[in-house]
Amino acid sequence: MMYYPTFDLFDDFFTGSSNSDFMKTDIVEKDNNYELSIEMPGVKKENIQMELKNGYLKVGAKTSNSTENKDENGRIVRKERFSGSYARSFYVGENVRQEDVKASFDNGELKIVLPKEAPKRVDETRYIPIE
């Protein structure tokens, strides 16, 4: 089952309201950007997905773990499996574009850098051909 809490980057975090025990996140304000550090222990880089849509940055991950214990005769006395996925969404604004978001993953920590003020979108004129 997926868990999709939604947080407003500029309100929820700073007021201390949080609906999630997963993906603990620190947000640091710098001169021109925000830096998010998300804890993801045991998650592999290839199992992380990030999506930017309608002003929301959604970060998700899938994980699985298997433990098996055997006695001295090779008989299984315990076998446990865990598989799950989780995600968080952050409202980052309608003007943030994919190319404005930078991310890196190292040692169980996902770091994301977002601009404080995204460049204004320039409306592109598209001409319609007449047949």
N, C-alpha and C positions, 0 to 999 in steps of 0.2 A: 504494500500500500504506500502510495506517495504522500508526502506531507508538504504542502505548499504554503507556508506562512508568507505574508507579504509585509514588507517594512518600507516606510518612507525614509529614505536615506537622511533627510534633513529634520525629521520630526521624531519618529519612533526611537531611533538610536539614542538621541540626545535626551529624551525624556525618560529613558530607562525602561520603556515597555518592550517586552520580548516574549514571543510565543513559542520559542524553540529551544530545545536542549541540544540540537544538532548544529553542526557547522558554526561553532562559536566564532564571532566576527568582531574584530577591532577596526574602527574607522578613525583615521588620523587626517586632520585637515592640514594641508601644506599651502604654500603661497598660491599656486595656480591649480591645485588638484586635490582630490581625496584619494587616500590609499586605504584599501580594504585588505585585511589579513584574515583569512578564513582557515580555521583548523580543520583538517581532513585526515586524521591519522588512519593508516591502514588502507588508504585509497590510492589507486594507481592513476597516474596522469591520464592514461588512455580511457579511464572510466569517468572522467569529468566532462560535463557539457556546459557550455555557456551560450545563452541566447539573449539577444537584445530585440525587444519588440514592444511597440506602443509606449515607449518611455520606461519600460521595466527591464532590468538586467536580471535574468534568471540563471542561477547557478545550481547545477544538479550533479549528483554522483551516485554510482552504483557500487556496491561492495558485496563480497561473499567471503566466507571463512569456513573452514572445515577442521575439526579436531577429532582425532581418533586415538584412543588409549587401548593398549592390549596388555594382557597379563603375561607372565613368563612362558606360558604355553602357546602364546599367539592368539588367544581368544579375545575377542573384543569385549571389553567391560564397559566402555562408554564411547559413544560416537555422537558428536554434535555438529550441526550445520547451521549457518546463518547466511541469509541472503537478503539484501534489502536495497532500497534506494531512497534518497531524500533530496530535497531542493529548498532553496530560499530565493525570494525575489526582492529586489531593491528598486524603488522608484528613483530613477536617475535623471528624468526630464526628457521631454519630447525631442530636444535638439541634439542629444548625444547620438553619434553615429558609431557604427561598428569599428571604423578605423580610429576613433578617439579612445577606445578602450584597450589598455595593455594589460596582459596577464602573464604570470610565471608561476611555476609549481616546483617546490623543492622541499624535501624532507617532511611531507605531510602538511605543508602550508601553501595555500593558494594566495598569491598576492595580485591584486587588481588595482590599477591606477586609472582614475576617471578625471576628466577636466571639471573644474568648478563651473566654468561657463563654456558651454560648447559653442563652437562657431555657429553663427546664424546660418540657417539653411537658405541657399540661394535657389529661388525658383528657376528651373531650367525651362526655357521656351522650347516646346516641341512642335514642329510644324507638321501639319497633316497633309499628306500628298493628295492631290486631286486627280482622279482618274478620268 
